[in-house]
Amino acid sequence: MPRARSLMSAGTPAAQAQAIVGTVQTATLAGSTAADAVKITATNVLISAGTGGAALPPADPGDRFHIKNESGNTCTLYPSSTAGTVTINTTTSLSIATAKSVVIFFSSPTACHSIPTVAS
């Protein structure tokens, strides 16, 4: 994926370069359901503290999220609670162990899938 600085040096406006590359969110886990879990608002997420879960936003086919859990606790990842019935790997949630990361991609607005990454 191109870096924002490289895109801007080629003439891409800063806001557009950031939209292409994606933003980073540092999140604290919260809640026990999709409705009260911390909301994911960026494409790259570092979960740094807390207990409970995180909820994906509504998404379109091809959307991806990179999530790293460094909270010291297992994170329960929920699909959006506002997009109807959405599944992650055909289930209602996904557990991400501490010190693990995952890539989530959407194949439709109601189905997303996980790709576990190499332990870090």
N, CA, C and O atoms as a GROMACS GRO file, in nm:
protein
  480
    1MET      N    1   0.085  -0.116   0.000
    1MET     CA    2   0.000   0.000   0.000
    1MET      C    3   0.090   0.123   0.000
    1MET      O    4   0.189   0.126   0.073
    2PRO      N    5   0.058   0.224  -0.079
    2PRO     CA    6   0.142   0.343  -0.087
    2PRO      C    7   0.141   0.422   0.043
    2PRO      O    8   0.041   0.423   0.116
    3ARG      N    9   0.249   0.486   0.071
    3ARG     CA   10   0.258   0.572   0.189
    3ARG      C   11   0.206   0.710   0.155
    3ARG      O   12   0.221   0.757   0.042
    4ALA      N   13   0.146   0.775   0.251
    4ALA     CA   14   0.088   0.907   0.228
    4ALA      C   15   0.193   1.006   0.179
    4ALA      O   16   0.166   1.085   0.088
    5ARG      N   17   0.312   1.002   0.237
    5ARG     CA   18   0.418   1.096   0.197
    5ARG      C   19   0.455   1.078   0.050
    5ARG      O   20   0.477   1.176  -0.022
    6SER      N   21   0.462   0.952   0.005
    6SER     CA   22   0.495   0.926  -0.136
    6SER      C   23   0.386   0.978  -0.228
    6SER      O   24   0.415   1.036  -0.333
    7LEU      N   25   0.262   0.959  -0.188
    7LEU     CA   26   0.151   1.009  -0.269
    7LEU      C   27   0.152   1.161  -0.277
    7LEU      O   28   0.129   1.220  -0.382
    8MET      N   29   0.179   1.226  -0.162
    8MET     CA   30   0.181   1.372  -0.161
    8MET      C   31   0.298   1.427  -0.243
    8MET      O   32   0.284   1.531  -0.307
    9SER      N   33   0.412   1.358  -0.240
    9SER     CA   34   0.526   1.406  -0.320
    9SER      C   35   0.498   1.393  -0.469
    9SER      O   36   0.561   1.461  -0.551
   10ALA      N   37   0.403   1.307  -0.504
   10ALA     CA   38   0.363   1.292  -0.645
   10ALA      C   39   0.249   1.386  -0.682
   10ALA      O   40   0.199   1.381  -0.794
   11GLY      N   41   0.207   1.474  -0.586
   11GLY     CA   42   0.105   1.573  -0.617
   11GLY      C   43  -0.034   1.545  -0.564
   11GLY      O   44  -0.126   1.624  -0.586
   12THR      N   45  -0.052   1.433  -0.493
   12THR     CA   46  -0.183   1.402  -0.436
   12THR      C   47  -0.208   1.492  -0.315
   12THR      O   48  -0.121   1.503  -0.229
   13PRO      N   49  -0.323   1.557  -0.306
   13PRO     CA   50  -0.353   1.639  -0.188
   13PRO      C   51  -0.347   1.556  -0.059
   13PRO      O   52  -0.378   1.437  -0.059
   14ALA      N   53  -0.307   1.619   0.050
   14ALA     CA   54  -0.285   1.550   0.178
   14ALA      C   55  -0.408   1.472   0.225
   14ALA      O   56  -0.395   1.356   0.265
   15ALA      N   57  -0.525   1.533   0.220
   15ALA     CA   58  -0.646   1.465   0.267
   15ALA      C   59  -0.677   1.342   0.182
   15ALA      O   60  -0.720   1.239   0.233
   16GLN      N   61  -0.655   1.354   0.052
   16GLN     CA   62  -0.680   1.241  -0.037
   16GLN      C   63  -0.577   1.131  -0.012
   16GLN      O   64  -0.612   1.013  -0.012
   17ALA      N   65  -0.452   1.167   0.008
   17ALA     CA   66  -0.347   1.068   0.037
   17ALA      C   67  -0.379   0.993   0.165
   17ALA      O   68  -0.362   0.871   0.172
   18GLN      N   69  -0.426   1.064   0.267
   18GLN     CA   70  -0.460   0.998   0.395
   18GLN      C   71  -0.578   0.905   0.376
   18GLN      O   72  -0.580   0.797   0.436
   19ALA      N   73  -0.675   0.942   0.296
   19ALA     CA   74  -0.791   0.856   0.270
   19ALA      C   75  -0.750   0.728   0.197
   19ALA      O   76  -0.806   0.622   0.221
   20ILE      N   77  -0.652   0.739   0.108
   20ILE     CA   78  -0.604   0.621   0.035
   20ILE      C   79  -0.528   0.528   0.128
   20ILE      O   80  -0.551   0.407   0.125
   21VAL      N   81  -0.440   0.582   0.209
   21VAL     CA   82  -0.354   0.501   0.296
   21VAL      C   83  -0.432   0.446   0.415
   21VAL      O   84  -0.408   0.334   0.458
   22GLY      N   85  -0.525   0.523   0.468
   22GLY     CA   86  -0.602   0.481   0.585
   22GLY      C   87  -0.554   0.552   0.711
   22GLY      O   88  -0.443   0.604   0.716
   23THR      N   89  -0.639   0.552   0.809
   23THR     CA   90  -0.608   0.618   0.935
   23THR      C   91  -0.581   0.515   1.043
   23THR      O   92  -0.608   0.396   1.026
   24VAL      N   93  -0.526   0.562   1.155
   24VAL     CA   94  -0.494   0.475   1.268
   24VAL      C   95  -0.577   0.518   1.389
   24VAL      O   96  -0.590   0.637   1.418
   25GLN      N   97  -0.633   0.420   1.458
   25GLN     CA   98  -0.709   0.444   1.581
   25GLN      C   99  -0.645   0.364   1.694
   25GLN      O  100  -0.618   0.245   1.678
   26THR      N  101  -0.622   0.428   1.807
   26THR     CA  102  -0.584   0.357   1.928
   26THR      C  103  -0.710   0.345   2.012
   26THR      O  104  -0.773   0.446   2.044
   27ALA      N  105  -0.748   0.222   2.047
   27ALA     CA  106  -0.877   0.198   2.112
   27ALA      C  107  -0.859   0.126   2.245
   27ALA      O  108  -0.763   0.052   2.265
   28THR      N  109  -0.954   0.149   2.334
   28THR     CA  110  -0.963   0.079   2.461
   28THR      C  111  -1.088  -0.007   2.457
   28THR      O  112  -1.198   0.043   2.433
   29LEU      N  113  -1.073  -0.137   2.480
   29LEU     CA  114  -1.187  -0.229   2.477
   29LEU      C  115  -1.294  -0.185   2.577
   29LEU      O  116  -1.263  -0.127   2.681
   30ALA      N  117  -1.419  -0.215   2.544
   30ALA     CA  118  -1.531  -0.182   2.632
   30ALA      C  119  -1.650  -0.269   2.598
   30ALA      O  120  -1.658  -0.323   2.487
   31GLY      N  121  -1.741  -0.284   2.692
   31GLY     CA  122  -1.869  -0.348   2.668
   31GLY      C  123  -1.865  -0.498   2.650
   31GLY      O  124  -1.759  -0.560   2.650
   32SER      N  125  -1.985  -0.554   2.636
   32SER     CA  126  -1.999  -0.699   2.620
   32SER      C  127  -2.092  -0.737   2.506
   32SER      O  128  -2.125  -0.854   2.489
   33THR      N  129  -2.135  -0.638   2.426
   33THR     CA  130  -2.218  -0.662   2.308
   33THR      C  131  -2.173  -0.566   2.198
   33THR      O  132  -2.095  -0.474   2.223
   34ALA      N  133  -2.221  -0.589   2.078
   34ALA     CA  134  -2.188  -0.497   1.968
   34ALA      C  135  -2.237  -0.356   1.997
   34ALA      O  136  -2.175  -0.259   1.954
   35ALA      N  137  -2.348  -0.345   2.068
   35ALA     CA  138  -2.405  -0.214   2.095
   35ALA      C  139  -2.321  -0.129   2.190
   35ALA      O  140  -2.317  -0.007   2.176
   36ASP      N  141  -2.254  -0.192   2.288
   36ASP     CA  142  -2.178  -0.113   2.385
   36ASP      C  143  -2.026  -0.131   2.375
   36ASP      O  144  -1.952  -0.078   2.458
   37ALA      N  145  -1.980  -0.203   2.276
   37ALA     CA  146  -1.836  -0.218   2.253
   37ALA      C  147  -1.779  -0.090   2.194
   37ALA      O  148  -1.851  -0.009   2.137
   38VAL      N  149  -1.648  -0.072   2.210
   38VAL     CA  150  -1.582   0.044   2.148
   38VAL      C  151  -1.601   0.036   1.996
   38VAL      O  152  -1.588  -0.072   1.938
   39LYS      N  153  -1.629   0.147   1.934
   39LYS     CA  154  -1.655   0.151   1.789
   39LYS      C  155  -1.524   0.171   1.713
   39LYS      O  156  -1.445   0.260   1.746
   40ILE      N  157  -1.502   0.088   1.613
   40ILE     CA  158  -1.386   0.104   1.527
   40ILE      C  159  -1.417   0.213   1.426
   40ILE      O  160  -1.521   0.211   1.360
   41THR      N  161  -1.324   0.310   1.416
   41THR     CA  162  -1.347   0.426   1.329
   41THR      C  163  -1.236   0.444   1.226
   41THR      O  164  -1.237   0.541   1.150
   42ALA      N  165  -1.139   0.353   1.222
   42ALA     CA  166  -1.026   0.366   1.131
   42ALA      C  167  -0.998   0.232   1.064
   42ALA      O  168  -1.050   0.129   1.106
   43THR      N  169  -0.916   0.235   0.961
   43THR     CA  170  -0.882   0.111   0.892
   43THR      C  171  -0.772   0.032   0.963
   43THR      O  172  -0.762  -0.089   0.946
   44ASN      N  173  -0.691   0.100   1.042
   44ASN     CA  174  -0.583   0.037   1.118
   44ASN      C  175  -0.609   0.064   1.265
   44ASN      O  176  -0.617   0.180   1.307
   45VAL      N  177  -0.621  -0.044   1.345
   45VAL     CA  178  -0.663  -0.027   1.484
   45VAL      C  179  -0.564  -0.096   1.576
   45VAL      O  180  -0.531  -0.213   1.558
   46LEU      N  181  -0.516  -0.021   1.676
   46LEU     CA  182  -0.432  -0.075   1.783
   46LEU      C  183  -0.516  -0.074   1.910
   46LEU      O  184  -0.550   0.032   1.962
   47ILE      N  185  -0.549  -0.192   1.958
   47ILE     CA  186  -0.624  -0.204   2.083
   47ILE      C  187  -0.520  -0.208   2.194
   47ILE      O  188  -0.443  -0.304   2.204
   48SER      N  189  -0.518  -0.105   2.277
   48SER     CA  190  -0.409  -0.088   2.371
   48SER      C  191  -0.443  -0.119   2.516
   48SER      O  192  -0.353  -0.137   2.597
   49ALA      N  193  -0.571  -0.126   2.551
   49ALA     CA  194  -0.608  -0.146   2.690
   49ALA      C  195  -0.754  -0.190   2.700
   49ALA      O  196  -0.825  -0.199   2.599
   50GLY      N  197  -0.797  -0.217   2.822
   50GLY     CA  198  -0.937  -0.245   2.849
   50GLY      C  199  -0.973  -0.392   2.845
   50GLY      O  200  -0.890  -0.479   2.819
   51THR      N  201  -1.101  -0.418   2.871
   51THR     CA  202  -1.159  -0.551   2.862
   51THR      C  203  -1.289  -0.538   2.786
   51THR      O  204  -1.354  -0.433   2.790
   52GLY      N  205  -1.328  -0.644   2.718
   52GLY     CA  206  -1.454  -0.643   2.645
   52GLY      C  207  -1.435  -0.657   2.497
   52GLY      O  208  -1.365  -0.747   2.451
   53GLY      N  209  -1.500  -0.567   2.422
   53GLY     CA  210  -1.501  -0.586   2.278
   53GLY      C  211  -1.485  -0.459   2.198
   53GLY      O  212  -1.477  -0.348   2.250
   54ALA      N  213  -1.481  -0.482   2.066
   54ALA     CA  214  -1.475  -0.374   1.967
   54ALA      C  215  -1.574  -0.409   1.857
   54ALA      O  216  -1.592  -0.526   1.824
   55ALA      N  217  -1.636  -0.307   1.800
   55ALA     CA  218  -1.737  -0.329   1.695
   55ALA      C  219  -1.695  -0.264   1.565
   55ALA      O  220  -1.656  -0.147   1.561
   56LEU      N  221  -1.702  -0.343   1.458
   56LEU     CA  222  -1.673  -0.292   1.325
   56LEU      C  223  -1.782  -0.197   1.279
   56LEU      O  224  -1.897  -0.209   1.322
   57PRO      N  225  -1.749  -0.101   1.194
   57PRO     CA  226  -1.851  -0.014   1.138
   57PRO      C  227  -1.921  -0.083   1.021
   57PRO      O  228  -1.872  -0.185   0.972
   58PRO      N  229  -2.034  -0.030   0.975
   58PRO     CA  230  -2.091  -0.081   0.850
   58PRO      C  231  -1.986  -0.066   0.739
   58PRO      O  232  -1.910   0.031   0.738
   59ALA      N  233  -1.982  -0.162   0.647
   59ALA     CA  234  -1.879  -0.160   0.544
   59ALA      C  235  -1.932  -0.211   0.411
   59ALA      O  236  -2.041  -0.268   0.403
   60ASP      N  237  -1.853  -0.189   0.309
   60ASP     CA  238  -1.888  -0.231   0.174
   60ASP      C  239  -1.795  -0.343   0.129
   60ASP      O  240  -1.688  -0.362   0.187
   61PRO      N  241  -1.834  -0.419   0.026
   61PRO     CA  242  -1.746  -0.523  -0.025
   61PRO      C  243  -1.608  -0.467  -0.059
   61PRO      O  244  -1.596  -0.363  -0.124
   62GLY      N  245  -1.505  -0.537  -0.015
   62GLY     CA  246  -1.368  -0.493  -0.039
   62GLY      C  247  -1.307  -0.412   0.073
   62GLY      O  248  -1.185  -0.396   0.077
   63ASP      N  249  -1.389  -0.361   0.165
   63ASP     CA  250  -1.334  -0.286   0.278
   63ASP      C  251  -1.252  -0.378   0.366
   63ASP      O  252  -1.286  -0.495   0.385
   64ARG      N  253  -1.140  -0.324   0.420
   64ARG     CA  254  -1.050  -0.403   0.505
   64ARG      C  255  -1.019  -0.326   0.631
   64ARG      O  256  -1.014  -0.203   0.633
   65PHE      N  257  -0.997  -0.402   0.737
   65PHE     CA  258  -0.956  -0.346   0.865
   65PHE      C  259  -0.840  -0.430   0.917
   65PHE      O  260  -0.844  -0.553   0.912
   66HIS      N  261  -0.736  -0.364   0.967
   66HIS     CA  262  -0.620  -0.430   1.026
   66HIS      C  263  -0.627  -0.403   1.176
   66HIS      O  264  -0.624  -0.288   1.219
   67ILE      N  265  -0.638  -0.510   1.256
   67ILE     CA  266  -0.660  -0.493   1.399
   67ILE      C  267  -0.553  -0.567   1.476
   67ILE      O  268  -0.530  -0.686   1.452
   68LYS      N  269  -0.486  -0.498   1.568
   68LYS     CA  270  -0.383  -0.556   1.655
   68LYS      C  271  -0.430  -0.541   1.799
   68LYS      O  272  -0.462  -0.431   1.843
   69ASN      N  273  -0.433  -0.653   1.872
   69ASN     CA  274  -0.476  -0.651   2.011
   69ASN      C  275  -0.355  -0.657   2.102
   69ASN      O  276  -0.290  -0.761   2.112
   70GLU      N  277  -0.324  -0.548   2.168
   70GLU     CA  278  -0.217  -0.542   2.267
   70GLU      C  279  -0.272  -0.502   2.404
   70GLU      O  280  -0.202  -0.441   2.484
   71SER      N  281  -0.398  -0.536   2.429
   71SER     CA  282  -0.466  -0.493   2.551
   71SER      C  283  -0.428  -0.574   2.675
   71SER      O  284  -0.449  -0.529   2.787
   72GLY      N  285  -0.371  -0.693   2.655
   72GLY     CA  286  -0.346  -0.782   2.768
   72GLY      C  287  -0.466  -0.872   2.797
   72GLY      O  288  -0.460  -0.955   2.888
   73ASN      N  289  -0.574  -0.856   2.721
   73ASN     CA  290  -0.695  -0.935   2.737
   73ASN      C  291  -0.745  -0.980   2.600
   73ASN      O  292  -0.711  -0.920   2.498
   74THR      N  293  -0.825  -1.084   2.598
   74THR     CA  294  -0.888  -1.126   2.473
   74THR      C  295  -0.990  -1.022   2.430
   74THR      O  296  -1.068  -0.974   2.512
   75CYS      N  297  -0.989  -0.988   2.304
   75CYS     CA  298  -1.084  -0.893   2.246
   75CYS      C  299  -1.193  -0.971   2.174
   75CYS      O  300  -1.164  -1.062   2.097
   76THR      N  301  -1.317  -0.936   2.198
   76THR     CA  302  -1.427  -0.991   2.120
   76THR      C  303  -1.461  -0.888   2.013
   76THR      O  304  -1.501  -0.776   2.043
   77LEU      N  305  -1.444  -0.927   1.888
   77LEU     CA  306  -1.472  -0.839   1.775
   77LEU      C  307  -1.613  -0.868   1.725
   77LEU      O  308  -1.647  -0.983   1.695
   78TYR      N  309  -1.694  -0.763   1.717
   78TYR     CA  310  -1.832  -0.776   1.673
   78TYR      C  311  -1.851  -0.708   1.538
   78TYR      O  312  -1.784  -0.608   1.509
   79PRO      N  313  -1.940  -0.761   1.455
   79PRO     CA  314  -1.979  -0.686   1.336
   79PRO      C  315  -2.063  -0.566   1.377
   79PRO      O  316  -2.105  -0.556   1.492
   80SER      N  317  -2.088  -0.476   1.285
   80SER     CA  318  -2.169  -0.359   1.314
   80SER      C  319  -2.306  -0.399   1.365
   80SER      O  320  -2.368  -0.492   1.313
   81SER      N  321  -2.354  -0.329   1.467
   81SER     CA  322  -2.488  -0.356   1.518
   81SER      C  323  -2.593  -0.274   1.443
   81SER      O  324  -2.712  -0.288   1.468
   82THR      N  325  -2.548  -0.189   1.350
   82THR     CA  326  -2.642  -0.102   1.279
   82THR      C  327  -2.662  -0.142   1.134
   82THR      O  328  -2.736  -0.076   1.061
   83ALA      N  329  -2.598  -0.251   1.090
   83ALA     CA  330  -2.605  -0.289   0.949
   83ALA      C  331  -2.690  -0.414   0.926
   83ALA      O  332  -2.671  -0.484   0.827
   84GLY      N  333  -2.783  -0.442   1.016
   84GLY     CA  334  -2.863  -0.563   1.002
   84GLY      C  335  -2.785  -0.683   1.051
   84GLY      O  336  -2.699  -0.669   1.138
   85THR      N  337  -2.812  -0.800   0.998
   85THR     CA  338  -2.742  -0.920   1.040
   85THR      C  339  -2.612  -0.932   0.962
   85THR      O  340  -2.613  -0.961   0.842
   86VAL      N  341  -2.502  -0.911   1.030
   86VAL     CA  342  -2.369  -0.920   0.970
   86VAL      C  343  -2.293  -1.030   1.042
   86VAL      O  344  -2.301  -1.040   1.165
   87THR      N  345  -2.220  -1.111   0.968
   87THR     CA  346  -2.144  -1.218   1.031
   87THR      C  347  -1.994  -1.203   1.004
   87THR      O  348  -1.952  -1.145   0.904
   88ILE      N  349  -1.916  -1.256   1.097
   88ILE     CA  350  -1.771  -1.268   1.080
   88ILE      C  351  -1.744  -1.418   1.071
   88ILE      O  352  -1.766  -1.490   1.168
   89ASN      N  353  -1.697  -1.463   0.958
   89ASN     CA  354  -1.674  -1.607   0.936
   89ASN      C  355  -1.798  -1.688   0.970
   89ASN      O  356  -1.788  -1.796   1.029
   90THR      N  357  -1.914  -1.640   0.935
   90THR     CA  358  -2.046  -1.700   0.956
   90THR      C  359  -2.088  -1.708   1.102
   90THR      O  360  -2.186  -1.777   1.133
   91THR      N  361  -2.020  -1.641   1.193
   91THR     CA  362  -2.061  -1.637   1.334
   91THR      C  363  -2.088  -1.492   1.373
   91THR      O  364  -2.071  -1.400   1.293
   92THR      N  365  -2.132  -1.472   1.498
   92THR     CA  366  -2.170  -1.339   1.542
   92THR      C  367  -2.056  -1.260   1.606
   92THR      O  368  -2.073  -1.142   1.633
   93SER      N  369  -1.940  -1.322   1.630
   93SER     CA  370  -1.826  -1.250   1.685
   93SER      C  371  -1.699  -1.329   1.660
   93SER      O  372  -1.702  -1.444   1.616
   94LEU      N  373  -1.586  -1.266   1.688
   94LEU     CA  374  -1.455  -1.327   1.670
   94LEU      C  375  -1.369  -1.292   1.789
   94LEU      O  376  -1.362  -1.176   1.828
   95SER      N  377  -1.303  -1.390   1.849
   95SER     CA  378  -1.211  -1.365   1.960
   95SER      C  379  -1.071  -1.342   1.905
   95SER      O  380  -1.023  -1.419   1.822
   96ILE      N  381  -1.007  -1.236   1.952
   96ILE     CA  382  -0.869  -1.207   1.915
   96ILE      C  383  -0.787  -1.211   2.043
   96ILE      O  384  -0.804  -1.125   2.131
   97ALA      N  385  -0.698  -1.309   2.054
   97ALA     CA  386  -0.615  -1.321   2.174
   97ALA      C  387  -0.522  -1.201   2.185
   97ALA      O  388  -0.493  -1.134   2.086
   98THR      N  389  -0.475  -1.176   2.306
   98THR     CA  390  -0.382  -1.067   2.325
   98THR      C  391  -0.253  -1.095   2.248
   98THR      O  392  -0.213  -1.211   2.233
   99ALA      N  393  -0.190  -0.991   2.202
   99ALA     CA  394  -0.066  -0.998   2.122
   99ALA      C  395  -0.087  -1.062   1.985
   99ALA      O  396   0.009  -1.105   1.922
  100LYS      N  397  -0.210  -1.069   1.939
  100LYS     CA  398  -0.241  -1.123   1.806
  100LYS      C  399  -0.303  -1.014   1.720
  100LYS      O  400  -0.351  -0.912   1.771
  101SER      N  401  -0.301  -1.037   1.591
  101SER     CA  402  -0.362  -0.941   1.500
  101SER      C  403  -0.439  -1.015   1.392
  101SER      O  404  -0.421  -1.136   1.373
  102VAL      N  405  -0.525  -0.943   1.324
  102VAL     CA  406  -0.611  -1.002   1.223
  102VAL      C  407  -0.643  -0.897   1.117
  102VAL      O  408  -0.651  -0.778   1.146
  103VAL      N  409  -0.662  -0.943   0.996
  103VAL     CA  410  -0.714  -0.859   0.888
  103VAL      C  411  -0.857  -0.904   0.865
  103VAL      O  412  -0.883  -1.024   0.850
  104ILE      N  413  -0.948  -0.811   0.860
  104ILE     CA  414  -1.089  -0.839   0.833
  104ILE      C  415  -1.122  -0.779   0.696
  104ILE      O  416  -1.092  -0.663   0.670
  105PHE      N  417  -1.184  -0.860   0.609
  105PHE     CA  418  -1.228  -0.804   0.482
  105PHE      C  419  -1.375  -0.840   0.461
  105PHE      O  420  -1.421  -0.946   0.503
  106PHE      N  421  -1.446  -0.751   0.395
  106PHE     CA  422  -1.588  -0.769   0.367
  106PHE      C  423  -1.608  -0.822   0.226
  106PHE      O  424  -1.554  -0.767   0.130
  107SER      N  425  -1.687  -0.929   0.213
  107SER     CA  426  -1.724  -0.981   0.081
  107SER      C  427  -1.861  -0.928   0.038
  107SER      O  428  -1.896  -0.934  -0.080
  108SER      N  429  -1.937  -0.878   0.133
  108SER     CA  430  -2.065  -0.813   0.107
  108SER      C  431  -2.094  -0.725   0.229
  108SER      O  432  -2.023  -0.735   0.329
  109PRO      N  433  -2.196  -0.640   0.224
  109PRO     CA  434  -2.227  -0.558   0.341
  109PRO      C  435  -2.266  -0.640   0.465
  109PRO      O  436  -2.264  -0.589   0.576
  110THR      N  437  -2.302  -0.766   0.446
  110THR     CA  438  -2.346  -0.848   0.559
  110THR      C  439  -2.253  -0.966   0.589
  110THR      O  440  -2.287  -1.050   0.672
  111ALA      N  441  -2.137  -0.974   0.525
  111ALA     CA  442  -2.045  -1.084   0.551
  111ALA      C  443  -1.901  -1.036   0.548
  111ALA      O  444  -1.856  -0.976   0.451
  112CYS      N  445  -1.829  -1.063   0.659
  112CYS     CA  446  -1.687  -1.032   0.661
  112CYS      C  447  -1.611  -1.156   0.705
  112CYS      O  448  -1.668  -1.248   0.763
  113HIS      N  449  -1.482  -1.157   0.677
  113HIS     CA  450  -1.400  -1.275   0.697
  113HIS      C  451  -1.268  -1.233   0.759
  113HIS      O  452  -1.220  -1.122   0.736
  114SER      N  453  -1.209  -1.322   0.838
  114SER     CA  454  -1.083  -1.289   0.904
  114SER      C  455  -0.967  -1.363   0.839
  114SER      O  456  -0.980  -1.476   0.791
  115ILE      N  457  -0.852  -1.295   0.838
  115ILE     CA  458  -0.726  -1.354   0.796
  115ILE      C  459  -0.631  -1.335   0.912
  115ILE      O  460  -0.584  -1.223   0.935
  116PRO      N  461  -0.600  -1.442   0.986
  116PRO     CA  462  -0.506  -1.426   1.098
  116PRO      C  463  -0.368  -1.391   1.044
  116PRO      O  464  -0.330  -1.435   0.935
  117THR      N  465  -0.295  -1.313   1.118
  117THR     CA  466  -0.161  -1.273   1.075
  117THR      C  467  -0.056  -1.347   1.158
  117THR      O  468  -0.090  -1.412   1.257
  118VAL      N  469   0.068  -1.337   1.118
  118VAL     CA  470   0.178  -1.405   1.187
  118VAL      C  471   0.194  -1.346   1.326
  118VAL      O  472   0.183  -1.225   1.343
  119ALA      N  473   0.220  -1.430   1.423
  119ALA     CA  474   0.240  -1.384   1.560
  119ALA      C  475   0.352  -1.281   1.563
  119ALA      O  476   0.452  -1.293   1.492
  120SER      N  477   0.333  -1.181   1.648
  120SER     CA  478   0.436  -1.076   1.654
  120SER      C  479   0.488  -1.060   1.794
  120SER      O  480   0.575  -0.976   1.817
   0.00000   0.00000   0.00000
